[in-house]
Amino acid sequence: MRPVGSKYLLEEPLGRGATGTVWRARQRETAGAEAAV
């Protein structure tokens, strides 16, 4: 896992497009709730 700022830990890429990548992430402060970043 890779930290992003102080809020998210990136787990794996979900998709890629012309302008960026969407990652599956876990929120650090909400007991590991999943998020897409």
N, CA, C and O atoms as CSV, one atom per row, in Angstrom:
chain,resi,resn,atom,element,x,y,z
A,1,MET,N,N,0.829,-1.186,0.000
A,1,MET,CA,C,0.000,0.000,0.000
A,1,MET,C,C,0.869,1.244,0.000
A,1,MET,O,O,1.974,1.252,0.543
A,2,ARG,N,N,0.356,2.280,-0.612
A,2,ARG,CA,C,1.096,3.527,-0.769
A,2,ARG,C,C,0.268,4.678,-0.197
A,2,ARG,O,O,-0.885,4.849,-0.593
A,3,PRO,N,N,0.825,5.474,0.727
A,3,PRO,CA,C,0.057,6.577,1.304
A,3,PRO,C,C,-0.160,7.715,0.316
A,3,PRO,O,O,0.715,8.024,-0.493
A,4,VAL,N,N,-1.340,8.337,0.391
A,4,VAL,CA,C,-1.660,9.532,-0.394
A,4,VAL,C,C,-2.094,10.588,0.608
A,4,VAL,O,O,-3.166,10.485,1.204
A,5,GLY,N,N,-1.263,11.598,0.790
A,5,GLY,CA,C,-1.564,12.596,1.816
A,5,GLY,C,C,-1.665,11.911,3.162
A,5,GLY,O,O,-0.937,10.955,3.429
A,6,SER,N,N,-2.549,12.383,4.004
A,6,SER,CA,C,-2.709,11.759,5.315
A,6,SER,C,C,-4.022,11.003,5.425
A,6,SER,O,O,-4.338,10.478,6.493
A,7,LYS,N,N,-4.798,10.935,4.338
A,7,LYS,CA,C,-6.141,10.364,4.419
A,7,LYS,C,C,-6.280,8.963,3.824
A,7,LYS,O,O,-7.049,8.159,4.351
A,8,TYR,N,N,-5.563,8.645,2.746
A,8,TYR,CA,C,-5.783,7.390,2.028
A,8,TYR,C,C,-4.521,6.554,1.892
A,8,TYR,O,O,-3.407,7.077,1.864
A,9,LEU,N,N,-4.722,5.240,1.808
A,9,LEU,CA,C,-3.673,4.293,1.436
A,9,LEU,C,C,-4.118,3.626,0.140
A,9,LEU,O,O,-5.167,2.982,0.111
A,10,LEU,N,N,-3.342,3.770,-0.931
A,10,LEU,CA,C,-3.696,3.171,-2.215
A,10,LEU,C,C,-3.411,1.681,-2.187
A,10,LEU,O,O,-2.357,1.254,-1.714
A,11,GLU,N,N,-4.356,0.882,-2.697
A,11,GLU,CA,C,-4.191,-0.568,-2.735
A,11,GLU,C,C,-3.859,-1.077,-4.132
A,11,GLU,O,O,-2.860,-1.772,-4.315
A,12,GLU,N,N,-4.688,-0.736,-5.122
A,12,GLU,CA,C,-4.455,-1.216,-6.484
A,12,GLU,C,C,-5.184,-0.326,-7.477
A,12,GLU,O,O,-6.204,0.274,-7.137
A,13,PRO,N,N,-4.674,-0.233,-8.699
A,13,PRO,CA,C,-5.375,0.552,-9.712
A,13,PRO,C,C,-6.637,-0.177,-10.173
A,13,PRO,O,O,-6.625,-1.394,-10.361
A,14,LEU,N,N,-7.728,0.576,-10.355
A,14,LEU,CA,C,-8.984,0.006,-10.840
A,14,LEU,C,C,-9.175,0.244,-12.332
A,14,LEU,O,O,-9.790,-0.569,-13.022
A,15,GLY,N,N,-8.648,1.355,-12.828
A,15,GLY,CA,C,-8.793,1.669,-14.242
A,15,GLY,C,C,-7.909,2.835,-14.635
A,15,GLY,O,O,-7.497,3.636,-13.796
A,16,ARG,N,N,-7.622,2.915,-15.937
A,16,ARG,CA,C,-6.786,3.998,-16.457
A,16,ARG,C,C,-7.478,4.612,-17.650
A,16,ARG,O,O,-8.171,3.934,-18.408
A,17,GLY,N,N,-7.279,5.913,-17.805
A,17,GLY,CA,C,-7.845,6.623,-18.943
A,17,GLY,C,C,-6.877,7.673,-19.441
A,17,GLY,O,O,-5.715,7.705,-19.034
A,18,ALA,N,N,-7.355,8.526,-20.316
A,18,ALA,CA,C,-6.503,9.545,-20.928
A,18,ALA,C,C,-6.009,10.583,-19.931
A,18,ALA,O,O,-4.937,11.158,-20.116
A,19,THR,N,N,-6.778,10.827,-18.876
A,19,THR,CA,C,-6.394,11.898,-17.948
A,19,THR,C,C,-5.971,11.415,-16.568
A,19,THR,O,O,-5.646,12.240,-15.714
A,20,GLY,N,N,-5.964,10.111,-16.319
A,20,GLY,CA,C,-5.514,9.669,-15.001
A,20,GLY,C,C,-5.842,8.217,-14.709
A,20,GLY,O,O,-6.270,7.468,-15.587
A,21,THR,N,N,-5.633,7.834,-13.450
A,21,THR,CA,C,-5.858,6.481,-12.964
A,21,THR,C,C,-6.759,6.537,-11.745
A,21,THR,O,O,-6.607,7.414,-10.894
A,22,VAL,N,N,-7.706,5.593,-11.656
A,22,VAL,CA,C,-8.568,5.467,-10.477
A,22,VAL,C,C,-8.032,4.309,-9.652
A,22,VAL,O,O,-7.783,3.221,-10.171
A,23,TRP,N,N,-7.855,4.561,-8.349
A,23,TRP,CA,C,-7.283,3.566,-7.439
A,23,TRP,C,C,-8.293,3.124,-6.392
A,23,TRP,O,O,-9.128,3.912,-5.946
A,24,ARG,N,N,-8.208,1.840,-5.999
A,24,ARG,CA,C,-8.913,1.371,-4.806
A,24,ARG,C,C,-8.055,1.804,-3.629
A,24,ARG,O,O,-6.843,1.587,-3.621
A,25,ALA,N,N,-8.684,2.412,-2.643
A,25,ALA,CA,C,-7.938,2.939,-1.503
A,25,ALA,C,C,-8.674,2.626,-0.208
A,25,ALA,O,O,-9.849,2.257,-0.221
A,26,ARG,N,N,-7.984,2.773,0.888
A,26,ARG,CA,C,-8.568,2.643,2.228
A,26,ARG,C,C,-8.380,3.959,2.955
A,26,ARG,O,O,-7.304,4.555,2.910
A,27,GLN,N,N,-9.428,4.411,3.625
A,27,GLN,CA,C,-9.326,5.623,4.426
A,27,GLN,C,C,-8.659,5.271,5.747
A,27,GLN,O,O,-9.024,4.290,6.395
A,28,ARG,N,N,-7.693,6.067,6.135
A,28,ARG,CA,C,-6.952,5.785,7.369
A,28,ARG,C,C,-7.785,6.014,8.619
A,28,ARG,O,O,-7.722,5.216,9.554
A,29,GLU,N,N,-8.572,7.100,8.654
A,29,GLU,CA,C,-9.230,7.476,9.905
A,29,GLU,C,C,-10.614,6.881,10.103
A,29,GLU,O,O,-11.213,7.105,11.155
A,30,THR,N,N,-11.156,6.130,9.139
A,30,THR,CA,C,-12.495,5.556,9.308
A,30,THR,C,C,-12.442,4.033,9.329
A,30,THR,O,O,-13.232,3.366,8.661
A,31,ALA,N,N,-11.541,3.510,10.073
A,31,ALA,CA,C,-11.394,2.060,10.257
A,31,ALA,C,C,-11.274,1.304,8.939
A,31,ALA,O,O,-11.799,0.199,8.798
A,32,GLY,N,N,-10.584,1.901,7.980
A,32,GLY,CA,C,-10.299,1.208,6.735
A,32,GLY,C,C,-11.427,1.157,5.728
A,32,GLY,O,O,-11.463,0.242,4.905
A,33,ALA,N,N,-12.356,2.109,5.762
A,33,ALA,CA,C,-13.438,2.126,4.775
A,33,ALA,C,C,-12.851,2.228,3.370
A,33,ALA,O,O,-11.884,2.957,3.147
A,34,GLU,N,N,-13.446,1.489,2.415
A,34,GLU,CA,C,-12.964,1.527,1.035
A,34,GLU,C,C,-13.400,2.811,0.344
A,34,GLU,O,O,-14.451,3.375,0.647
A,35,ALA,N,N,-12.568,3.259,-0.594
A,35,ALA,CA,C,-12.871,4.452,-1.383
A,35,ALA,C,C,-12.224,4.301,-2.749
A,35,ALA,O,O,-11.282,3.526,-2.916
A,36,ALA,N,N,-12.732,5.045,-3.726
A,36,ALA,CA,C,-12.100,5.134,-5.043
A,36,ALA,C,C,-11.487,6.521,-5.147
A,36,ALA,O,O,-12.168,7.525,-4.933
A,37,VAL,N,N,-10.201,6.577,-5.475
A,37,VAL,CA,C,-9.482,7.855,-5.544
A,37,VAL,C,C,-8.910,8.008,-6.932
A,37,VAL,O,O,-8.260,9.012,-7.224
